[in-house]
Amino acid sequence: MSYKTMLDRKELEVELDEYLASKLRDAGYGGMMLEKTPLSYKLTIFALRPGLVIGHRGTGIRALTDELAQKYHLENLALSVSEVTMPELNPRIMASRIVQMVERGIPFRRAANNALNTIMEKGALGCEITVAGKLRTERSHTEKFRAGVVPKSGYPAEAAVREAKVSVTLKLGTYGIKVRIVDSTRLRPPVIFKEQPSTGAVEPQSQIGGGAS
């Protein structure tokens, strides 16, 4: 894949994600995954309420498939919908919940802290919520809410950290909300050593990345 093609692909994914987030808001849109095959495109939509995307007897998903194929020139598009079984660990859904709370007049600090506590109670290893914009005065600034461990680089950050960004327009201006969630199930299991009583040596019970080849 050429550099230009990679940029075009990323731009397409961003446009698709923004469009679907707006169109499928009531369905609890939780993100999407686009795959390119030699002859077609495969798009998987993650939603909290997939029935609202599929529609009665599949009419909704067929109409959406035709619309996306024409709007974004996706040849032989195959569209599927996957249910989000743990919405509290989905950054897109949790960011949208914060948006809904502040739209109802709930202070952004309370909304962010409520989301943070909910995420951590569901077993997240860490979470960081960033809210930016004209939060209290005419000058824009940023506030962060953090709990647990949120790696910034290396394998843990690449493997376990998922993030989403959304925005909401209020009377004072536009808020930008970013949610980063660390899912411990995406990490390799820790190494546990068992002491041998007879010799005093230690023996590993499990190894990161599997056993020896």
C-alpha positions in Angstrom: 0.0 0.0 0.0 1.5 3.3 -1.1 1.9 6.3 1.3 -0.8 8.2 -0.6 -3.2 5.2 -0.4 -2.6 5.0 3.3 -3.5 8.6 3.8 -6.6 8.2 1.6 -7.7 5.2 3.6 -7.2 7.0 6.9 -9.2 10.0 5.6 -12.0 7.6 4.5 -12.1 6.0 7.9 -12.4 9.3 9.7 -15.2 10.5 7.5 -17.1 7.2 7.9 -16.7 7.3 11.6 -17.9 10.9 11.9 -20.9 10.2 9.7 -21.9 7.0 11.4 -21.5 8.6 14.9 -24.1 11.2 13.8 -26.5 8.9 12.0 -26.5 6.1 14.5 -26.4 8.1 17.7 -29.7 6.6 19.0 -28.4 3.1 18.4 -25.5 3.6 20.7 -22.8 3.8 18.1 -19.6 2.3 19.5 -17.2 2.6 16.5 -16.5 0.8 13.3 -13.9 -1.3 11.5 -13.2 -1.1 7.8 -11.4 -3.9 5.9 -10.4 -3.9 2.3 -10.2 -7.0 0.2 -9.1 -7.3 -3.4 -12.7 -7.1 -4.7 -14.7 -5.5 -2.0 -15.0 -3.6 1.3 -16.1 -5.1 4.6 -17.5 -2.7 7.2 -18.3 -3.8 10.8 -20.4 -1.4 12.9 -20.3 -1.8 16.7 -23.5 -0.6 18.4 -25.2 -0.9 21.8 -28.6 -1.5 20.1 -27.9 -3.3 16.8 -31.6 -3.8 16.2 -32.0 -0.1 15.5 -29.3 -0.4 12.8 -30.6 -3.6 11.2 -34.2 -2.4 11.1 -37.3 -4.5 10.5 -36.4 -7.5 8.5 -33.1 -6.0 7.6 -34.5 -3.0 5.8 -32.3 -0.6 7.8 -29.0 -2.2 7.2 -29.7 -2.7 3.5 -30.6 1.0 3.1 -27.5 2.0 5.0 -25.3 -0.3 2.9 -26.6 1.3 -0.3 -26.2 4.8 1.1 -22.6 4.3 2.2 -21.6 2.5 -1.0 -22.8 5.4 -3.1 -21.7 8.2 -0.7 -18.1 6.9 -0.2 -17.7 4.9 -3.5 -17.3 1.6 -1.7 -17.5 -1.2 -4.3 -19.3 -4.4 -3.2 -19.7 -3.2 0.3 -20.6 -5.9 2.9 -22.0 -4.4 6.1 -22.4 -6.2 9.4 -23.4 -5.1 12.9 -21.9 -6.3 16.1 -23.4 -5.7 19.5 -21.3 -4.0 22.2 -21.6 -6.3 25.2 -19.6 -4.1 27.7 -20.5 -0.5 26.9 -18.7 0.8 30.0 -15.3 -0.3 28.4 -16.1 1.3 25.0 -14.6 4.8 24.9 -16.9 6.0 22.1 -20.0 5.1 24.0 -18.8 6.5 27.3 -17.7 9.8 25.6 -21.2 10.0 24.1 -22.7 9.5 27.5 -20.7 12.5 28.8 -22.0 14.5 25.9 -25.6 13.6 26.7 -25.1 14.5 30.4 -23.6 18.0 29.7 -26.4 18.6 27.1 -28.9 18.0 29.9 -27.2 20.7 32.0 -25.1 18.5 34.3 -21.7 20.1 35.1 -18.9 18.7 33.1 -16.9 17.7 36.2 -19.7 15.7 37.6 -20.4 14.1 34.2 -16.7 13.2 33.7 -16.3 11.8 37.3 -19.5 9.7 37.0 -18.2 8.2 33.7 -14.8 7.7 35.3 -16.2 5.8 38.3 -18.5 3.7 36.1 -15.6 2.7 33.8 -13.3 1.7 36.7 -16.1 -0.3 38.5 -16.5 -2.4 35.4 -12.9 -3.6 35.6 -10.8 -1.2 33.6 -7.1 -1.1 34.5 -7.1 2.7 34.0 -9.0 5.6 32.5 -8.3 9.2 31.5 -11.0 11.7 30.4 -10.0 15.0 28.9 -12.4 17.9 28.5 -11.3 21.0 26.6 -13.0 24.2 25.6 -14.6 27.3 27.3 -15.4 25.4 30.5 -15.8 28.2 32.9 -14.7 31.5 31.2 -14.2 33.0 27.8 -10.7 31.5 27.6 -10.3 27.9 26.6 -8.5 25.5 28.8 -8.3 21.7 29.5 -9.1 19.6 32.5 -8.2 15.9 32.9 -9.8 13.2 35.1 -7.7 10.1 35.7 -7.9 6.9 37.6 -5.8 3.7 37.7 -2.8 3.3 35.3 -2.9 4.7 31.8 0.3 3.9 29.8 1.4 6.4 27.3 3.8 4.4 25.2 5.2 0.9 24.4 3.3 -2.4 24.1 0.7 -1.7 26.9 -0.4 1.5 25.2 -0.6 -0.1 21.8 -2.4 -3.2 22.9 -4.7 -2.2 25.7 -5.5 1.5 25.4 -8.6 2.4 23.4 -9.6 6.0 22.9 -12.3 8.1 21.3 -12.9 11.8 20.7 -16.3 13.6 20.4 -17.5 17.2 20.6 -20.6 19.0 21.8 -21.6 22.6 21.2 -23.1 24.4 24.2 -23.9 28.1 24.9 -20.3 28.9 25.9 -18.9 27.2 22.8 -17.7 23.7 21.8 -16.4 21.1 24.2 -13.9 18.5 23.1 -14.1 15.3 25.0 -11.5 12.5 24.8 -11.8 9.2 26.7 -8.9 6.7 27.0 -9.7 3.3 28.6 -7.2 0.6 29.5 -8.7 -2.8 28.9 -6.7 -5.4 31.0 -8.1 -8.3 28.9 -6.0 -7.1 26.0 -2.7 -7.5 27.9 -0.6 -10.6 28.2 -1.0 -12.5 31.5 1.6 -11.6 34.2 4.5 -14.0 35.0 3.9 -15.9 38.2 6.8 -17.8 39.9 6.3 -20.8 42.2 8.9 -21.6 44.8 10.1 -25.2 45.1 10.2 -26.2 48.8 12.9 -28.8 48.3 15.5 -26.8 46.5 14.5 -23.2 47.2 14.6 -22.5 43.4 11.8 -20.7 41.7 10.0 -22.0 38.6 7.8 -19.9 36.3 4.2 -21.1 36.1 3.4 -19.1 33.0 5.4 -17.0 30.5 4.5 -13.9 28.7 3.7 -14.6 25.0 3.4 -18.3 25.4 5.8 -21.2 26.0 9.1 -21.9 24.4 9.2 -22.8 20.8 
